[in-house]
Amino acid sequence: MSTATATDRVYPATRALAIVIIPFLLVAFYILYFRTAETGELFAWKIAAPMTAMMLGSAYLGGAYFFLRVALAQRWHHVGVGFIPVATFASFMGVATLLHWSKFNQGHISFIAWFVLYFTTPFLVLVTWLWNHRVDDGALDEKDFLFSTATQYVAGGVGVFYILTAILLMVVPQVMLGIWPWELTLLTARVVGGMLALFGVFVLTVAIDRRWSSCRVPLQSLVLTMLLGLVALLRTWSTYDTTRWFTWVFVLTLVAVIVVVPIFYWRVESRLKAR
């Protein structure tokens, strides 16, 4: 790769795409997280289960933070690993929309925004990644490191587990309804599958890339999403079925990410600064 090509810069079109997406995510976050009971009037469709609405809202604010960092990023590889997970999530949303078309508030401004977002961003985000990724030569930052092979395999295994769970929620959602912590419909099962796919593909892409500098910003976005998810869990705990084994898998995973990732992040950053 030539020096001219391998500049690791963020293209202006990539920044522009990020800036355009942010307002959609912020508005959706506000509706889903703070006006959860009014989704039938304000959102693209009525979401009966408050945890589903708040979980989706959490993902949107995490996404808004990520795209803000994309707009401000100095190097492409600092944010590049977040694009494939976002494209995956958007694809899940688009497929869920087609499969449950009659459930949506067709003609409502929120549905129009939803439709435009999820029938354009899978392609725009993927094309942007393919185009901008060409400038990534795989080099490390001055203070950086590669994850160990053991860490790579563990992260890869976690990513595959959540991707498979997401596929089950998309393809055979009725199988998952009986084990899920809170009440889902076929539509919301597929939407939740999209959120798990986002997480799983992110972890898998980090495992493939291996550079700490590549996952720093997406990890910040993930922790923000998970913290909001924990608040949502506490607020909606009465809707959880604690007799289901997957309830505890979900809760323990959420708590583990919130506890382990910030500690890991702080330790890594401290060691890099001490170099």
N, C-alpha and C positions, 0 to 999 in steps of 0.2 A: 504494500500500500504506500502510495506516495506521501511525502510530508504535507503537500498541499491538501490532500484528501483527509488525512488522519489528524485533523485539527481538534477533534473532540468538542466542537462548538455546537451550541444550540441554534438551529436555523430560525430566522425571524418568523417563518410560517408555523413552526412548532410553537413558538411563544404565542402567536396570534390564536392558534387553535385552543391553547390552554386558557387564554383570557376569555374567549367566547364561551367556553364550557362552564367556567366558574359561577357566573350568575344563576344558571339553571340549577346547579347543585346547591347553592346557598338558599334559594327559594324553596326547593324541595325539602331541604333539611329543616327549615323553619316550620313548614306545614306538618311534616311527619313527626317531628320531635316535640313541638310545643302545642300543636293543635291536632293532636292524634285523633281525637273523637270526631273531627270534622273532615276527615279524608273524603267522605262521600260527596261533600259540597266543594271542597277545595283542591282535591288531588285528581289524578287520572282515573282512579277507581277507588271504591270504598274498601278499606282494609279494616276488617273487624277486630283482629287480634292486635292489641296495642304494642306488644313486643315486636311483631313483624314490622309495623310502621316505624317504631323507634330504632330498630336495628337497621332498617334501610336508611333512615335519616342519619344515623351514625356513620354509615358508609359514605353518604353524600358529603358530610362535612370533612371526613378524612380525605375524600377525593378532591374537595375544593382546596384543602391545604396542599395536597400533592401538586395540583395544577398551578397553584400560586408559586410554589417552588420551581416548577418547570419554567414559568414565565420569567423568574428571576435567576435561573441557574446560569453559571458561568461555563460549566462543562457538561456535555451531553450524558456521559456515562454516570453522572451523579443522579440522574432521574430516569435513564432509559429503561431500567428493568421494570418500571411501573407501567409501561405502555401495554405490554402483552396481557397482563392481568386485567387492565381496564377494558381492553378490546374483548376479552373473554366474557367479562361481566356484562358488557353492553350487548353482546351476541345472545347471551342467555335471556336478557330482558326482551330483546326483539323476538326471539322464538316464543317466549311465554306470551307475548302480546298477540301473536298470530294464532296461537293455540286457544286463547281465551278472549278473542276479540269482543264477544258480546258482553263481557264483564266490565268493559271500560266505559267511562263517561264520554262517549264519542261526541265531538263538537265542542266540548269544554276546552278552555284555553290550556288547562293543565294537561289534558290528553294530547292536544296538538303539540305542546312542548315535548311531552314524553315521546310521541311518535317521531317527531323530527330528530330528537336526541338519539333514540335507539335504532333508527333506521339510517342514520348517517355515521354516528361515531364508531361503530365497529370497523367500518371501512376507512374512515378518516384517520383514526388512531393507528390502525395497522399500517396504512400507507405511510403515515408520518414516521412511525418507528422504522420501517424498512428504509425509508429515505435518509433519515437522520442517523440511523445506526451505522451507516457506511463510514462515518467519521470517527468511530470508536476503534482505536488500534489495540485495545486490551491493556494499555499501560496502567500502572499503578500511580496513585498520587504520591507526592513526596513523603507524606506520612500515611502509610496504608499497609495493608497486609492481605494475604489470601487465607480464606477459611481452610482448616485442615480437612483431609479426606474424610475423617470420621464425622466431622460437623456437616460436611457436604452430604454424606449418606443419610444422616439423621434428618436433616432438613428436607432432603429429597423424599424420604419415606413419609414424613408429615404431609408434604405437599401432595403426594400421590394419594394418601388416605383421604384428604379433603376433596381432591378432584373426583375420586370415585364416589364419595358421598354426594357430591354435587351432581354427578351424572345420574345417580339413582333418583335423586329428587327431581331431576328433569325428565328422565325417561319413564320411570315407574313411581311417580309420586305417591300413589295409593299405598305402596308398600311401606313408605316412610311415615305416613300419617299416624300409624299406631304406636310408633316409638318416639315421635318427636316431643320435646318438652312442653310445647304449648300447641294450641289448636291451629291447624293449618287447613287451607283449602287446596285444591289442585293448583290453582294459580299462585297462591302465596308459597306453596311448597317449591314451585319452580323459581320463584323470585329469591327465596332463601337459598336455593341451590346456586343461583348466580352469585350471591354474596360469598358462599363457601368456595365457589370456583375462583373468585377473585383472590381469596386468601391462599388457596392451594397453589394456584399458578404463580402467585408472587413468591411463595416459599420455594417453589421448584426453580423459578428463574434465578433467584438468589443463589441457590445451590449450584446451578450451572455456571453462573458468572464468577462467584467466589470472592470478588473484591469487596472489602468492607466499604470503600468509598461509593460503591454502586448501590448499597442497600441502606445507607444512612438515612436519606430523605424518605424513601418508602417506609422504613421502619418507624420513623416519627409519625407518619400518616397512619400506620397500622395501630400504634399505641393510642393515638387520639381516638380512632374509631373504637378500639376495645374499651377505653375508659368510658366513653359515652354508652357503649353497649352494657357495661357493668351497671351504670346508673339506670339504664332502661330495665335491666334485669331486676334490680332492687325495687324499682317502681311498679313492676308488673309481676312480682313473684307469686302473687295469689292466683295467677293464671297458669302457673306451671303445674304439671303432673309429676309429683316427686316420686311416684311409684315406678316410673319408667327409667330404665338403665341409661338411656341416652341423655336424659336430663342431667345426670351427673357427669357424663362425658363432656357435655356442652359447658356446664358450669366450671368444671375443673380446667378445661382448656382455656376458657376465657380468663380465669384467675391466673393460670400459669403464665399466659402471655403478658398480662399486666404486671406481674411480679418479676418474671425472669428477664424479659426483654429490656426493661429500663436498667436493671442491675447489670446485665451483660453490656448494654450500650455504654453505661457510665464507666465500667471497668476498661473497656476497649479504648474509649476516648482518653481516659486518664493515662493509660500506657502509651498511647500515641503521642500525647503532649509531653510525656517525660522523655521521649527519645531525643 
